[in-house]
Amino acid sequence: MSTAIRLIARFKAQLASQVVSMGAGVLLMVLLARLLTPTKYGLLSYAIAVFGVLGVLSKLGIAKSCSRYIAEYKEKDPEQIPHILRTSLGLNLVAIGVVAGGLLVGHRHLARLLDEPEMASLLLIGALFVSFDALKSYVQLILQGFEKIHQAAMINAVDSGSRLVFAVGFVALGLEASGALVGYVLGFAFATLLGFWVIYRQFYSGVSSADAIENGLRRRIGEYAVPLTATNTANTLDKRVDIILVGILINPVAVTYYTISKQIVQFVQTPISALGFTLSPTFGAKKADGNIEQAARIYEEAVTHSLLLYIPAAAGIVLVAEPAVQLVFGDQYSGAVPVLQVLAPFAILQSITKVTSNGLDFLGRAKDRAVVKGVTAVLNVGLNILLIPMLGVIGAAIATVITYFLYTASNVYIIHSEFNLRTRLLAGKIAHIVAVTAVMATTVSVVVARADGWVSLVAVVTLGVVVWGILSVVTGLLDLKQIASVL
């Protein structure tokens, strides 16, 4: 089977999983926003942001380091795989125990520190949240290292679906934010148990194992986890600390506006997230085989097609944000509209990093990415502290876009040093995409003011998609034969 066919098969599986995850996530976000008050939804989002920061300590980059060495040793020396799995799981369980224990003992003190006493019960549940969240990430990354994208996709779909059922069900029963959080935990738990069962049956039970782990391998797994931990820490600062700062410097309602806006942008990332997850181990495998040129061409195609989708998508978000937010969430969430519009370029930047950042880890450039991520994360915190008091929640959105642009540009530079990308070709295609987007946006802006209901909003979006599709085909950015072949 050719590389292209394998990648397409894996991508389809991951995309199907991401579509299920996105659908469940959108429903979960909308239903919780409708069932909870903006304040309660803000407290829930605030707590989840705190768990995200603590989750770095419960993961420590161990699973991704293990995934990298599984990708290497499954071909090089398969008998080392059981040792790699045991070592990484043991380290991960120790980290989880420390963080979960800390939350059990100090949840009330942490709630007082955050100036939100009502969060104490949520933080207590957080001991289970961070534990199962870390374990779910562990099994997904292990399966990614084995290039078992179908199974990893299944884990993701089970998590998203069960989380939706339990979280909404408990809130509907009157358990409010605490019930929603228990629903999250149960979703993680079901996915984790399924993942461990798959790993045990396919890659551990009955698999021949070397008498002892290779000399120095345990140390290398730990050492490679260090830059990955630094990257994860910085990544979490980018994703979570801004939410925490909004909660500290403003209030939970502002957290709601910011969280909803950011989640909408992240839901738009579904296709490219699937592609990035699929391609990342392939870049490392191609480099190990000495086939850098093929890896570079795969990367160029991925970036070009992602920008073809996300530059117009960002323009569309700006144009339809107001009617969409009011129709989906209600007038009480209209404060999220300007935040969502400012965050629209974030969708473009993420579309690039989704096919770049994880690939750098499999290319052995995790340390370089960690340095860049650390610098931009610190800058993001500083800008949030500066801009939030001046501009309110919009200041947090501006800080996110500025720092993520710097991070994205640095990632592209690093991967260019690996692949020697054809920059002139890429620049020409991006110019064509911008031109197509400008025509589409002009067309949509003429009619968007008439979007006052679901039918008219769908009609406006459909018009934009049709204009984009026709222009993309006419300019050669989309090849209908190629699309039909892939489908």
Secondary structure by P-SEA (a helix, b strand, c coil): ccaaaaaaaaaaaaaaaaaaaaaaaaaaaaaaaaaccaaaaaaaaaaaaaaaaaaaaaccaaaaaaaaaaaccccccccaaaaaaaaaaaaaaaaaaaaaaaaaacaaaaaaaaccccaaaaaaaaaaaaaaaaaaaaaaaaaaaacaaaaaaaaaaaaaaaaaaaaaaaaaacccaaaaaaaaaaaaaaaaaaaaaaaaaccccccccccccccaaaaaaaaaaaaaaaaaaaaaaaccaaaaaaaaaccaaaaaaaaaaaaaaaaaaaaaaaaaaaaaaaaaaaaaacaaaaaaaaaaaaaaaaaaccaaaaaaaaaaaaaaaaaacccccccaaaaaaaacaaaaaaaaaaacaaaaaaacaaaaaaaaaaaaaaaaaaaaaaccccccaaaaaaaaaaaaaaaaaaaaaaaaaacccaaaaaaaaaaaaaaaaaaaaaaaaacccccccaaaaaaaaaaaaaaaaaaaaaaccccaaaaaaac
